[in-house]
């Protein structure tokens, strides 16, 4: 019963939390630092629309501090780690949300459009003809909001599954949180791993499949909270996940896998020379599709929901406000399904690629 109450509470929280994203700020001006909105020669409606767009863009971006409630000043800085003629480590609070220049060992740095550039004491950013900064960029190894969230989620998953595994030492019947995790683990095994990889080889891939499934799902759920977490909205993260899948697929593949790519059995020789480059191109396209699918779906979902929430502050008619509020809550429920669905699709396609790499073919 406690597990059911916990699940219901979490679902309710995730359902209504998108409203809090804008409710924290209301029509507050969000035009400081890297998200300045130019208001010259714009109408009041255009200014408000520009501010809403700037806030949505800011919400989806990574940052060098972690804001829990920006309007109330409830936030904490994160460590900035730069390599520029030596190692520079300092707190992101020196930037004051991108409004100030940070000094470290005689060097000066400034955040411009979400990236750190080397500058002077006045924070000068030089531009080229295409309005791109020409300042030097140091090597950036900072613990940003996304990196911090990944570390936190990894620790959470490790803690949950460690407790879950230890519970089987005393009883084969799961207890507490295990009652929630065990059906999902069985689901990944019986509905994803075995059908796509086969009973002979699926076990060696189960640890990765479970990790990537729960990792993506938990991060997607975290993105539904008003904390501005958008890890799976970051294409660098989805690229890293797709790259790991690609490397595991190629490094664990059998000889027959490459034989069916470069010299397909049962195919006329002239056709083999035509099909081999196409098959090789498919090897690269598969992880690329994994990367784009997860990134695009999660980003689109966040933009749609936040745009609808922004409309609550546009219309003055209470009927329109109620209609958009109901639509937002409905789409939030859909987004909870999408959060699970994207984790499932990524894991299922990963298992499908693994299955193709270790499949045993009968070429007679």
C-alpha positions as CSV (number, residue, x, y, z in Angstrom):
1,X,0.0,0.0,0.0
2,X,2.8,2.4,0.8
3,X,4.3,1.8,-2.7
4,X,1.0,2.5,-4.3
5,X,0.6,5.7,-2.3
6,X,4.1,6.7,-3.3
7,X,3.5,6.1,-7.0
8,X,0.2,8.0,-6.9
9,X,1.9,11.0,-5.2
10,X,4.8,11.0,-7.7
11,X,2.4,10.9,-10.6
12,X,0.3,13.7,-9.2
13,X,3.4,15.8,-8.6
14,X,4.7,15.2,-12.1
15,X,1.3,16.0,-13.5
16,X,0.9,19.4,-12.0
17,X,4.5,20.4,-11.8
18,X,4.8,21.8,-15.3
19,X,2.3,24.6,-14.2
20,X,4.8,25.5,-11.5
21,X,7.5,26.2,-14.1
22,X,5.8,29.4,-15.2
23,X,4.0,30.0,-11.9
24,X,7.3,30.5,-10.2
25,X,7.9,33.5,-12.4
26,X,4.6,34.6,-13.7
27,X,5.1,37.6,-15.9
28,X,8.5,38.3,-14.2
29,X,11.0,39.9,-16.5
30,X,13.6,37.3,-17.5
31,X,15.9,39.5,-19.4
32,X,19.3,39.4,-17.7
33,X,22.6,37.9,-18.6
34,X,22.6,35.7,-21.6
35,X,18.8,36.0,-22.2
36,X,18.4,39.7,-22.7
37,X,15.3,40.7,-24.7
38,X,15.6,43.8,-26.8
39,X,12.4,45.9,-26.4
40,X,13.1,48.8,-28.7
41,X,10.4,49.5,-31.2
42,X,8.3,46.5,-30.0
43,X,4.7,46.5,-28.8
44,X,3.9,45.3,-25.3
45,X,2.5,42.1,-26.6
46,X,5.6,41.5,-28.7
47,X,7.8,42.1,-25.7
48,X,5.9,39.6,-23.6
49,X,6.0,37.0,-26.4
50,X,9.8,37.6,-26.7
51,X,10.2,37.1,-23.0
52,X,8.2,33.9,-23.0
53,X,10.3,32.5,-25.9
54,X,13.5,33.5,-24.1
55,X,12.3,31.8,-20.9
56,X,11.4,28.6,-22.7
57,X,14.8,28.6,-24.4
58,X,16.5,29.2,-21.1
59,X,14.5,26.4,-19.4
60,X,15.7,23.9,-22.1
61,X,19.4,25.0,-21.9
62,X,22.1,23.7,-19.6
63,X,23.5,26.1,-17.0
64,X,26.4,26.5,-14.6
65,X,24.2,26.7,-11.5
66,X,21.1,24.8,-10.2
67,X,18.1,26.9,-9.6
68,X,15.4,25.2,-7.5
69,X,13.2,28.3,-7.3
70,X,14.7,31.3,-9.1
71,X,12.1,33.8,-8.1
72,X,12.8,33.1,-4.4
73,X,16.6,32.9,-4.8
74,X,16.6,29.2,-3.8
75,X,19.5,27.9,-5.9
76,X,23.1,26.7,-5.4
77,X,26.2,27.1,-7.5
78,X,28.2,24.4,-9.2
79,X,31.9,24.0,-9.7
80,X,33.4,25.5,-12.8
81,X,36.5,23.5,-14.0
82,X,38.5,25.1,-16.9
83,X,41.8,24.3,-18.4
84,X,43.5,27.4,-19.8
85,X,47.2,27.7,-19.3
86,X,46.7,25.6,-16.2
87,X,43.7,24.3,-14.2
88,X,41.1,26.8,-13.0
89,X,38.5,25.7,-10.4
90,X,36.1,28.1,-8.9
91,X,32.4,28.5,-8.1
92,X,29.8,29.4,-10.7
93,X,28.5,32.1,-8.2
94,X,31.4,34.3,-9.5
95,X,29.4,34.7,-12.8
96,X,26.2,36.0,-11.0
97,X,24.0,34.2,-13.5
98,X,26.1,35.4,-16.4
99,X,26.0,39.1,-15.5
100,X,29.5,39.4,-14.1
101,X,33.1,38.5,-15.2
102,X,34.8,35.8,-13.2
103,X,38.5,36.1,-12.4
104,X,40.8,33.1,-11.8
105,X,44.6,33.3,-11.5
106,X,44.8,36.5,-13.4
107,X,42.5,35.3,-16.3
108,X,39.0,36.6,-16.9
109,X,36.0,34.6,-18.1
110,X,32.5,35.4,-19.1
111,X,29.4,33.3,-20.0
112,X,27.9,34.3,-23.4
113,X,25.0,32.3,-24.8
114,X,25.6,29.4,-22.4
115,X,29.3,29.1,-23.1
116,X,32.4,30.4,-21.3
117,X,34.8,32.6,-23.2
118,X,38.1,34.2,-22.2
119,X,37.8,37.9,-22.0
120,X,39.2,41.0,-20.2
121,X,38.3,42.7,-16.9
122,X,35.4,44.6,-18.7
123,X,34.0,41.4,-20.2
124,X,34.5,42.4,-23.8
125,X,33.2,39.9,-26.4
126,X,34.4,40.5,-29.9
127,X,32.2,39.5,-32.8
128,X,33.0,38.6,-36.4
129,X,30.9,39.5,-39.5
130,X,28.5,36.7,-38.8
131,X,28.0,37.9,-35.1
132,X,29.9,34.9,-33.8
133,X,32.2,35.4,-30.8
134,X,35.9,35.4,-31.7
135,X,37.1,35.2,-28.1
136,X,39.1,32.1,-27.1
137,X,37.3,29.3,-25.4
138,X,39.0,27.3,-22.6
139,X,38.6,23.6,-22.3
140,X,35.5,23.3,-20.2
141,X,35.1,20.3,-17.8
142,X,32.6,22.1,-15.5
143,X,29.9,20.3,-13.5
144,X,26.9,21.8,-15.1
145,X,23.3,21.3,-14.2
146,X,22.9,18.4,-16.6
147,X,26.1,16.8,-15.4
148,X,25.1,17.1,-11.8
149,X,21.7,15.6,-12.6
150,X,23.3,12.7,-14.4
151,X,25.6,12.0,-11.4
152,X,22.6,12.3,-9.0
153,X,20.4,10.0,-11.1
154,X,23.3,7.4,-11.5
155,X,23.7,7.4,-7.7
156,X,19.9,7.0,-7.2
157,X,19.7,4.1,-9.7
158,X,22.8,2.4,-8.1
159,X,21.2,2.8,-4.6
160,X,17.8,1.5,-5.7
161,X,19.1,-1.6,-7.4
162,X,21.7,-2.4,-4.7
163,X,18.9,-2.4,-2.1
164,X,16.8,-4.4,-4.5
165,X,19.5,-7.0,-5.1
166,X,20.3,-7.4,-1.3
167,X,16.6,-8.0,-0.5
168,X,16.8,-11.4,-2.4
169,X,19.4,-12.7,0.1
170,X,16.7,-13.0,2.7
171,X,13.6,-13.7,0.6
172,X,12.7,-14.4,-3.0
173,X,9.6,-12.2,-2.6
174,X,10.4,-8.5,-3.3
175,X,9.6,-6.0,-0.6
176,X,8.9,-2.3,-0.6
177,X,10.3,-0.7,-3.7
178,X,11.2,-4.1,-5.1
179,X,7.5,-4.7,-5.8
180,X,7.7,-1.8,-8.3
181,X,11.1,-2.6,-9.8
182,X,10.7,-6.3,-10.3
183,X,7.8,-6.2,-12.9
184,X,9.8,-3.6,-14.9
185,X,12.9,-5.7,-14.9
186,X,10.9,-8.8,-16.0
187,X,9.3,-6.6,-18.7
188,X,12.7,-5.6,-20.1
189,X,13.9,-9.2,-20.0
190,X,10.8,-10.9,-21.4
191,X,9.5,-8.3,-23.8
192,X,12.6,-6.6,-25.0
193,X,15.8,-8.6,-24.5
194,X,14.7,-12.2,-25.2
195,X,12.5,-11.5,-28.3
196,X,15.1,-9.3,-30.0
197,X,18.4,-11.0,-28.9
198,X,17.4,-14.6,-28.2
199,X,17.6,-16.7,-25.1
200,X,21.2,-17.9,-25.9
201,X,22.8,-14.4,-25.9
202,X,20.5,-12.0,-24.0
203,X,22.0,-12.4,-20.6
204,X,25.3,-10.6,-21.4
205,X,23.4,-7.6,-22.5
206,X,20.8,-7.4,-19.7
207,X,22.9,-5.2,-17.4
208,X,23.3,-2.5,-20.1
209,X,19.7,-2.7,-21.3
210,X,18.4,-2.3,-17.7
211,X,20.8,0.6,-17.1
212,X,19.9,2.5,-20.2
213,X,16.1,1.9,-19.7
214,X,15.9,3.2,-16.2
215,X,18.5,5.9,-16.8
216,X,16.5,7.4,-19.7
217,X,13.2,6.9,-18.0
218,X,14.2,8.6,-14.7
219,X,15.8,11.5,-16.5
220,X,12.7,12.0,-18.6
221,X,10.6,12.0,-15.5
222,X,13.0,14.5,-13.9
223,X,12.5,16.7,-16.9
224,X,8.8,16.9,-16.1
225,X,9.5,18.8,-12.8
226,X,9.8,22.6,-12.6
227,X,13.5,22.4,-11.9
228,X,14.5,23.1,-15.5
229,X,16.1,19.7,-15.9
230,X,16.5,18.8,-19.6
231,X,19.2,16.2,-19.8
232,X,17.6,14.2,-22.6
233,X,16.9,17.5,-24.4
234,X,20.7,17.8,-24.8
235,X,21.9,16.2,-28.0
236,X,25.3,15.6,-26.5
237,X,23.8,13.2,-24.0
238,X,21.7,11.3,-26.5
239,X,24.8,11.2,-28.7
240,X,26.8,9.6,-25.9
241,X,24.1,7.0,-25.3
242,X,23.8,6.1,-29.0
243,X,27.6,5.9,-29.2
244,X,27.8,3.4,-26.4
245,X,25.1,1.3,-28.1
246,X,27.1,1.5,-31.4
247,X,30.4,0.5,-29.7
248,X,28.8,-2.5,-27.9
249,X,27.1,-3.6,-31.1
250,X,30.3,-3.6,-33.1
251,X,32.6,-5.0,-30.4
252,X,30.4,-7.9,-29.5
253,X,29.3,-8.8,-33.0
254,X,30.0,-12.1,-34.7
255,X,31.9,-12.9,-37.9
256,X,28.6,-13.5,-39.7
257,X,27.4,-10.0,-38.8
258,X,30.2,-8.5,-40.9
259,X,29.8,-11.1,-43.5
260,X,26.2,-10.1,-44.2
261,X,27.3,-6.5,-44.5
262,X,30.3,-6.8,-46.8
263,X,29.7,-10.1,-48.7
264,X,26.0,-11.1,-48.4
265,X,25.5,-14.8,-49.0
266,X,23.1,-15.8,-51.8
267,X,23.4,-12.5,-53.6
268,X,25.0,-12.2,-57.1
269,X,28.5,-10.8,-57.0
270,X,27.8,-7.6,-58.9
271,X,25.0,-6.8,-56.4
272,X,27.3,-7.4,-53.5
273,X,29.5,-4.4,-54.6
274,X,26.4,-2.2,-54.7
275,X,24.8,-3.4,-51.5
276,X,28.0,-3.4,-49.3
277,X,28.3,0.5,-49.1
278,X,24.5,0.7,-48.4
279,X,24.7,-1.8,-45.6
280,X,27.8,-0.1,-44.1
281,X,26.0,3.2,-44.2
282,X,23.1,1.6,-42.3
283,X,25.5,0.7,-39.5
284,X,26.1,4.4,-39.0
285,X,22.6,5.5,-39.5
286,X,21.1,3.3,-36.8
287,X,22.8,4.9,-33.8
288,X,22.2,8.4,-35.5
289,X,18.4,7.6,-35.5
290,X,18.6,6.6,-31.8
291,X,20.2,9.9,-31.0
292,X,17.8,12.1,-32.9
293,X,14.6,10.2,-31.9
294,X,15.2,10.6,-28.2
295,X,16.4,14.2,-28.5
296,X,13.7,15.5,-30.8
297,X,10.7,13.8,-29.0
298,X,11.7,15.1,-25.6
299,X,12.5,18.6,-26.7
300,X,9.3,18.9,-28.7
301,X,7.2,17.7,-25.8
302,X,8.8,20.3,-23.4
303,X,8.3,23.1,-25.9
304,X,4.7,22.3,-26.6
305,X,3.8,22.1,-22.9
306,X,5.6,25.3,-21.9
307,X,4.1,27.2,-24.8
308,X,0.6,26.2,-23.6
309,X,1.5,27.2,-20.1
310,X,2.7,30.6,-21.5
311,X,-0.7,31.1,-23.1
312,X,-2.2,31.1,-19.6
313,X,-0.6,34.5,-19.1
314,X,-1.7,35.8,-22.5
315,X,-5.5,35.4,-22.3
316,X,-7.5,37.4,-19.8
317,X,-10.7,35.5,-20.4
318,X,-11.1,32.9,-17.6
319,X,-12.8,30.4,-19.9
320,X,-9.8,30.5,-22.2
321,X,-7.5,30.1,-19.2
322,X,-9.4,27.1,-18.0
323,X,-9.4,25.5,-21.5
324,X,-5.6,25.9,-21.8
325,X,-5.1,24.7,-18.3
326,X,-7.1,21.5,-19.0
327,X,-5.2,21.0,-22.3
328,X,-1.9,21.4,-20.5
329,X,-2.8,18.9,-17.8
330,X,-4.0,16.4,-20.5
331,X,-0.7,16.8,-22.4
332,X,1.2,16.4,-19.2
333,X,-0.4,13.0,-18.8
334,X,0.6,12.2,-22.4
335,X,4.1,13.4,-21.7
336,X,4.4,11.0,-18.8
337,X,3.5,8.2,-21.2
338,X,6.1,9.6,-23.7
339,X,8.8,9.6,-21.0
340,X,8.3,5.9,-20.6
341,X,7.7,5.2,-24.3
342,X,11.0,6.9,-25.3
343,X,13.0,4.8,-22.8
344,X,11.2,1.7,-24.1
345,X,11.9,2.5,-27.7
346,X,15.6,3.3,-27.1
347,X,16.0,0.1,-25.2
348,X,14.1,-2.0,-27.7
349,X,16.0,-0.7,-30.7
350,X,19.3,-1.2,-28.8
351,X,18.3,-4.8,-28.2
352,X,17.3,-5.2,-31.8
353,X,20.8,-4.0,-32.9
354,X,22.4,-6.4,-30.4
355,X,20.3,-9.2,-31.7
356,X,21.4,-8.6,-35.3
357,X,25.1,-8.5,-34.2
358,X,25.0,-12.0,-32.5
359,X,22.4,-13.7,-34.8
360,X,23.3,-17.1,-36.0
361,X,22.4,-17.4,-39.7
362,X,21.7,-20.5,-41.7
363,X,23.1,-19.6,-45.2
364,X,22.4,-23.0,-46.9
